[in-house]
Amino acid sequence: MLALITVGVILAQAMIVDCGKFNLEVLAKKFTQTNQVNYVSPTFSTVGTNGYAVIAVVAPPLEASQISDARFAGQTTYIMQSYINFIEGAGARTVPLVYTQDLNSELAKLADLNGVLIPGNSNSNPDYEKFVKAVLDRAKQICDAGKFLPVLGIAEGLTQIAQWAANKDASTLLTPITESDSMKSLTFVNSGNTYKMFQGLGDKALIYQQSPLTYFDVKRALLPAKFTSGSNLNTLFRVTSTFSANGQQFVASLEGKSLPFFAVQFNVDRPQYLFTPQSTRVDHSYNAIYYNRFFADQFVNYCRRNKNVYDNAGVELTENFKKVFTSGKEGLVYTFPQIQ
C-alpha cells in the first residue's frame, strides 16, 4: 500500500510539472504576489436592487480560424464563454445580440434589458461595426429619454465605442501598437477614486497604478490627444486612465460624462476565466482576479438599477445556444447562426 501511495505522489508531481502545454509551477512563480492586499467589498454609492438583471452581449463575427472549422458550419458570430462568466459571476444573466439577425428585432430587445456589454474581437467588418453603432444609438436614445441603460465596452469594445462617439473609422481614429499580450499598470488622469468607474474601491484603486494587474491584447489603441476640446468624443466621454505602449500613453479606460457608458481597453475577463495555452501571460494571482472582477461587480450593480424585466430570458439566454471548444485563445465559445 505504501508503495502505491509513493507511486501516486510521484505521478501527481509529474503532472504538476507537465500538464499539457502548461508548466503550472513556472506560471505560479511568474505571478507570485509580494504584496498581499487586504480585500474589501466595493462600496457603491447607489446599490442596484433588481435581482433578475439580464444583460445583452453583442456577438462579434467569427474569427478566421473559426470560419474554416467545420464545427462552426451555419454559424456567423460567437461570444467567448469568459465574457458570459464575467457577467454571471457578478449575479446577472445574458442574452446575445447578433448582427446577422434582423436589426429591428435585435434593437427592440434593449427596451426590456438591463444593460449592454460590447466584447473584444479581432475580426471586425463594416456590417458588424454598423450594428454596434446602431446598438449604441439606441442605448443613448433610451438614456436620453430618462431611463437607465448601462453599457460596458471591453478591449476592442472600447474602440468601437470611441469610433461611434467620434463618428470616425478605425483607420482614422486608432494608432497601431506592437506591445500586446502583456500585463500592464494603469496611470490615472486624476485620482482614481474621483471617477465613477473606480469609486467603489476608494483608495484601493491606487493598486492599478502600483501593480501590472490589467491584461492588454490589442493591436490598435486610442491616443488621449483624440479627445480634443469641442469634439463629440470629448463631449460624451472623459479619459480615466492610460497605459504605456510603444513609448506613448494610450487610453486604457473611459467613462461617459452623463451617460452610464464605460469602457476598458484591457481584458477584464481573462484573469479569472481564461486558461488556454495561448494565455500564459495572463496573471491569475488573487490580486489580478479580485481587481478585474471588480469591473463586473461595478457594471452589474449599475445594471441592477434598471428595473426592466426581460420576459423572453428563458428562451434567449446565451446558454441555449451551441458551444464549441476551440484550440485558439478564445477557448470555449457560444456560437450563433444567420437569420433563422
C-alpha positions as CSV (number, residue, x, y, z in Angstrom):
1,M,0.0,0.0,0.0
2,L,2.8,2.4,0.9
3,A,4.5,1.7,-2.4
4,L,1.3,2.5,-4.3
5,I,0.9,5.8,-2.4
6,T,4.5,6.7,-3.2
7,V,4.0,6.0,-6.9
8,G,0.8,8.1,-6.8
9,V,2.7,11.0,-5.3
10,I,5.4,10.8,-7.9
11,L,2.8,10.7,-10.7
12,A,1.0,13.7,-9.2
13,Q,4.2,15.7,-9.0
14,A,5.0,14.8,-12.6
15,M,1.6,16.0,-13.7
16,I,2.2,19.4,-11.9
17,V,5.4,19.9,-13.8
18,D,4.0,18.9,-17.2
19,C,0.2,19.4,-17.7
20,G,-0.3,19.5,-21.5
21,K,1.3,22.7,-22.7
22,F,1.2,24.4,-19.2
23,N,4.1,24.4,-16.7
24,L,2.0,25.3,-13.7
25,E,4.9,25.7,-11.3
26,V,6.6,28.2,-13.6
27,L,3.3,30.1,-14.2
28,A,2.6,30.2,-10.4
29,K,6.1,31.6,-9.7
30,K,5.8,34.1,-12.5
31,F,3.0,36.0,-10.9
32,T,3.9,35.4,-7.2
33,Q,2.5,38.2,-5.1
34,T,4.9,40.0,-3.0
35,N,2.4,42.5,-1.6
36,Q,-0.8,40.7,-0.5
37,V,-3.7,43.1,-0.4
38,N,-6.4,43.2,2.3
39,Y,-9.6,42.8,0.2
40,V,-12.7,44.8,1.0
41,S,-16.1,44.6,-0.6
42,P,-16.7,47.5,-3.1
43,T,-18.8,50.3,-1.7
44,F,-21.3,51.6,-4.2
45,S,-23.0,55.0,-3.8
46,T,-26.3,53.5,-5.1
47,V,-26.9,49.8,-4.8
48,G,-29.0,48.2,-7.6
49,T,-31.9,46.1,-6.3
50,N,-33.1,44.2,-9.5
51,G,-32.1,40.7,-8.7
52,Y,-33.0,39.4,-12.1
53,A,-30.9,41.6,-14.4
54,V,-30.4,40.4,-18.0
55,I,-27.6,41.9,-20.0
56,A,-27.2,41.9,-23.7
57,V,-23.8,40.8,-25.1
58,V,-23.0,41.8,-28.6
59,A,-21.8,38.8,-30.6
60,P,-18.8,39.6,-32.9
61,P,-18.1,37.9,-36.3
62,L,-16.4,34.6,-36.3
63,E,-12.6,34.6,-36.2
64,A,-10.7,33.4,-39.3
65,S,-9.8,30.1,-37.6
66,Q,-13.4,29.5,-36.7
67,I,-14.7,30.1,-40.3
68,S,-12.6,27.2,-41.5
69,D,-13.7,25.0,-38.7
70,A,-16.5,22.6,-39.7
71,R,-18.0,22.8,-36.2
72,F,-19.0,26.4,-36.9
73,A,-20.9,25.5,-40.1
74,G,-24.0,27.6,-40.4
75,Q,-22.8,29.9,-37.6
76,T,-21.9,33.6,-38.2
77,T,-21.0,35.0,-34.8
78,Y,-19.6,33.9,-31.4
79,I,-19.2,35.1,-27.8
80,M,-16.3,33.8,-25.6
81,Q,-17.7,32.0,-22.5
82,S,-15.3,34.0,-20.4
83,Y,-17.4,37.1,-21.1
84,I,-20.6,35.3,-20.1
85,N,-18.9,34.0,-16.9
86,F,-17.7,37.6,-16.2
87,I,-21.3,38.8,-16.1
88,E,-22.9,35.7,-14.5
89,G,-20.2,35.7,-11.8
90,A,-21.4,39.1,-10.7
91,G,-25.1,38.0,-10.5
92,A,-26.7,38.7,-13.8
93,R,-27.8,36.7,-16.9
94,T,-27.0,37.3,-20.6
95,V,-28.7,37.2,-24.0
96,P,-26.8,37.6,-27.3
97,L,-27.3,40.5,-29.7
98,V,-26.5,39.0,-33.2
99,Y,-25.7,41.4,-36.0
100,T,-26.7,38.8,-38.7
101,Q,-30.2,38.6,-37.2
102,D,-32.9,41.1,-38.0
103,L,-31.7,44.5,-36.9
104,N,-35.0,45.9,-35.7
105,S,-35.8,42.8,-33.7
106,E,-32.4,42.9,-32.0
107,L,-32.6,46.6,-31.2
108,A,-36.2,46.1,-29.8
109,K,-34.8,43.8,-27.1
110,L,-32.9,46.8,-25.5
111,A,-36.2,48.3,-24.2
112,D,-36.6,45.3,-21.8
113,L,-33.0,44.6,-21.0
114,N,-30.8,45.9,-18.1
115,G,-27.5,46.7,-19.8
116,V,-25.2,46.0,-22.8
117,L,-21.8,44.5,-23.0
118,I,-19.6,45.0,-26.1
119,P,-16.8,42.5,-26.0
120,G,-13.5,42.4,-27.8
121,N,-12.9,40.8,-31.1
122,S,-10.2,40.7,-33.8
123,N,-12.2,40.1,-36.9
124,S,-14.5,43.1,-37.4
125,N,-16.3,44.0,-40.6
126,P,-18.4,47.0,-41.8
127,D,-21.7,45.3,-41.1
128,Y,-20.7,44.5,-37.6
129,E,-19.5,48.0,-36.9
130,K,-22.8,49.4,-38.2
131,F,-24.6,47.1,-35.9
132,V,-22.6,48.2,-32.9
133,K,-23.3,51.8,-33.7
134,A,-27.0,51.1,-34.0
135,V,-27.0,49.4,-30.6
136,L,-25.1,52.4,-29.1
137,D,-27.5,54.9,-30.8
138,R,-30.5,53.0,-29.3
139,A,-28.9,52.8,-25.9
140,K,-28.2,56.5,-25.9
141,Q,-31.8,57.2,-27.0
142,I,-33.1,55.2,-24.1
143,C,-30.9,57.1,-21.6
144,D,-31.7,60.5,-23.2
145,A,-35.4,59.6,-22.6
146,G,-34.7,59.4,-18.9
147,K,-34.2,55.7,-18.5
148,F,-31.0,54.0,-17.3
149,L,-29.3,51.5,-19.6
150,P,-25.6,51.0,-18.8
151,V,-23.1,50.0,-21.4
152,L,-19.6,48.4,-20.9
153,G,-17.0,48.0,-23.7
154,I,-14.1,45.6,-23.2
155,A,-10.9,45.6,-25.3
156,E,-12.0,46.3,-28.8
157,G,-15.3,47.2,-27.3
158,L,-13.7,50.4,-26.1
159,T,-12.5,51.3,-29.6
160,Q,-15.9,50.5,-31.0
161,I,-17.5,53.0,-28.5
162,A,-14.8,55.6,-29.4
163,Q,-15.5,55.2,-33.1
164,W,-19.2,55.6,-32.5
165,A,-18.7,58.7,-30.4
166,A,-16.2,60.3,-32.8
167,N,-18.1,59.2,-35.9
168,K,-14.8,58.0,-37.4
169,D,-13.5,54.7,-38.7
170,A,-10.6,52.8,-37.1
171,S,-8.0,53.8,-39.7
172,T,-8.6,57.5,-38.8
173,L,-9.1,57.2,-35.1
174,L,-6.7,54.5,-33.9
175,T,-2.9,54.0,-33.7
176,P,-1.2,50.6,-34.2
177,I,0.7,49.2,-31.2
178,T,3.1,46.3,-31.0
179,E,3.2,45.8,-27.3
180,S,0.3,43.4,-26.8
181,D,-0.3,40.2,-24.9
182,S,1.0,41.6,-21.7
183,M,0.1,42.7,-18.1
184,K,0.4,46.4,-17.5
185,S,-0.3,49.0,-14.8
186,L,-2.5,52.0,-15.3
187,T,-1.9,55.7,-14.9
188,F,-4.9,57.7,-13.7
189,V,-5.5,61.0,-15.3
190,N,-6.7,62.2,-11.9
191,S,-7.1,60.4,-8.6
192,G,-8.7,57.1,-9.4
193,N,-11.5,57.3,-6.8
194,T,-12.8,60.6,-8.4
195,Y,-14.1,58.5,-11.3
196,K,-17.5,56.8,-11.3
197,M,-16.0,53.6,-12.7
198,F,-13.4,53.3,-9.8
199,Q,-15.3,55.0,-6.9
200,G,-16.4,51.7,-5.4
201,L,-12.8,50.9,-4.4
202,G,-11.9,54.2,-2.7
203,D,-8.2,54.5,-2.1
204,K,-7.7,50.8,-3.1
205,A,-8.0,51.9,-6.7
206,L,-4.4,53.0,-6.5
207,I,-3.3,49.4,-6.8
208,Y,-3.9,49.7,-10.6
209,Q,-1.1,52.2,-10.7
210,Q,1.2,50.3,-8.4
211,S,1.0,46.8,-10.0
212,P,0.6,45.4,-13.5
213,L,-2.9,43.9,-12.9
214,T,-4.5,44.6,-16.3
215,Y,-4.1,42.4,-19.4
216,F,-3.8,44.0,-22.8
217,D,-4.1,42.1,-26.1
218,V,-5.0,44.7,-28.7
219,K,-3.3,45.7,-32.0
220,R,-4.6,49.3,-32.1
221,A,-5.4,51.8,-29.4
222,L,-6.7,55.3,-28.9
223,L,-4.4,58.3,-28.1
224,P,-5.7,60.8,-25.5
225,A,-5.0,63.6,-28.0
226,K,-8.1,62.5,-29.9
227,F,-10.2,63.9,-27.1
228,T,-9.8,67.5,-28.4
229,S,-11.9,70.3,-27.0
230,G,-15.2,70.6,-28.7
231,S,-15.1,67.2,-30.3
232,N,-18.0,64.8,-29.9
233,L,-15.7,62.3,-28.3
234,N,-14.6,64.8,-25.7
235,T,-18.2,66.0,-25.2
236,L,-19.5,62.5,-24.4
237,F,-16.5,60.9,-22.6
238,R,-13.6,61.5,-20.3
239,V,-10.4,59.5,-20.2
240,T,-10.0,58.0,-16.7
241,S,-6.7,56.1,-17.2
242,T,-3.9,55.4,-19.7
243,F,-1.4,52.7,-20.4
244,S,2.1,52.7,-21.9
245,A,3.0,51.1,-25.2
246,N,5.5,52.0,-28.0
247,G,6.8,54.7,-25.8
248,Q,3.4,56.5,-25.7
249,Q,0.4,56.8,-23.5
250,F,-2.9,55.3,-24.8
251,V,-6.4,55.3,-23.4
252,A,-6.9,52.4,-21.0
253,S,-10.3,53.4,-19.7
254,L,-13.0,55.9,-20.2
255,E,-16.5,56.8,-18.9
256,G,-19.4,58.8,-20.0
257,K,-19.7,62.3,-18.6
258,S,-23.5,62.0,-18.3
259,L,-24.3,58.6,-20.0
260,P,-23.8,55.4,-17.9
261,F,-21.3,54.2,-20.6
262,F,-17.9,52.8,-19.6
263,A,-15.1,51.1,-21.4
264,V,-11.8,49.4,-20.7
265,Q,-9.1,48.6,-23.3
266,F,-7.8,45.7,-21.2
267,N,-9.4,42.2,-20.9
268,V,-11.1,42.1,-17.5
269,D,-12.4,38.6,-18.1
270,R,-9.1,36.9,-18.6
271,P,-7.5,36.7,-15.1
272,Q,-10.5,34.8,-13.6
273,Y,-11.8,32.8,-16.5
274,L,-9.3,32.1,-19.4
275,F,-6.7,29.4,-19.0
276,T,-5.9,28.4,-22.6
277,P,-2.3,27.5,-23.7
278,Q,-2.2,30.8,-25.6
279,S,-3.0,32.8,-22.4
280,T,0.1,32.1,-20.3
281,R,0.9,35.8,-20.0
282,V,-2.3,36.4,-18.1
283,D,-1.8,36.9,-14.4
284,H,-4.1,34.6,-12.4
285,S,-3.0,35.8,-9.0
286,Y,-5.5,36.8,-6.3
287,N,-4.9,40.5,-6.8
288,A,-5.4,40.2,-10.6
289,I,-8.6,38.2,-10.2
290,Y,-10.0,40.5,-7.5
291,Y,-9.3,43.8,-9.1
292,N,-10.5,42.7,-12.6
293,R,-13.7,41.1,-11.1
294,F,-14.4,44.5,-9.6
295,F,-15.4,45.8,-13.0
296,A,-18.1,43.0,-13.3
297,D,-19.4,43.8,-9.9
298,Q,-19.5,47.5,-10.7
299,F,-21.2,47.1,-14.1
300,V,-23.8,44.6,-12.9
301,N,-24.6,46.8,-9.9
302,Y,-25.3,49.6,-12.4
303,C,-27.5,47.3,-14.5
304,R,-29.4,46.2,-11.4
305,R,-30.5,49.8,-11.0
306,N,-32.5,49.3,-14.2
307,K,-35.9,47.8,-13.3
308,N,-36.7,46.2,-16.6
309,V,-37.9,42.6,-16.6
310,Y,-37.0,40.5,-19.7
311,D,-39.8,38.0,-20.3
312,N,-38.0,36.0,-23.0
313,A,-34.9,35.3,-21.0
314,G,-35.7,31.6,-20.6
315,V,-35.7,31.2,-24.4
316,E,-33.0,33.6,-25.4
317,L,-30.4,33.0,-22.7
318,T,-26.9,32.5,-24.1
319,E,-26.7,29.0,-22.6
320,N,-29.4,27.9,-25.0
321,F,-27.0,28.1,-27.9
322,K,-24.3,25.9,-29.3
323,K,-21.0,25.7,-27.6
324,V,-17.6,24.8,-29.2
325,F,-14.3,24.4,-27.5
326,T,-11.6,26.0,-29.8
327,S,-7.9,25.4,-29.8
328,G,-7.3,29.2,-30.0
329,K,-7.1,31.7,-27.3
330,E,-10.9,32.1,-27.3
331,G,-11.3,28.7,-25.5
332,L,-14.9,27.7,-25.1
333,V,-17.3,29.9,-27.1
334,Y,-21.0,30.2,-27.8
335,T,-22.0,30.4,-31.5
336,F,-25.0,31.9,-33.2
337,P,-26.5,31.3,-36.7
338,Q,-27.6,33.5,-39.6
339,I,-31.2,34.8,-39.6
340,Q,-33.5,31.9,-38.9
